[in-house]
């Protein structure tokens, strides 16, 4: 993994995802910290172009694997943003509501 990459990762143990994480500055350094502490048997990762995209992917992974995770705290938004998780119930409801609205121009 090249240094300085933004990315997400999953730590695996006994064939299950046990931890989901992200680095907005240096994915390699973060994964090496986990490896040094022997927190998992192996890891998977993805590199992303923006911290916002990494947050969205981490949130998706967190919600889909929540039952087996050891990290119980929801992913935080990238620093200096007000990003909200697109997978939490209030956001899902707001998105669905917006999609169901018909623009006024269409109803004429």
Helices and strands as residue ranges (DSSP letters): E 6-13, E 16-23, H 27-36, E 42-48, H 51-65, G 66-68, H 89-100, G 104-107
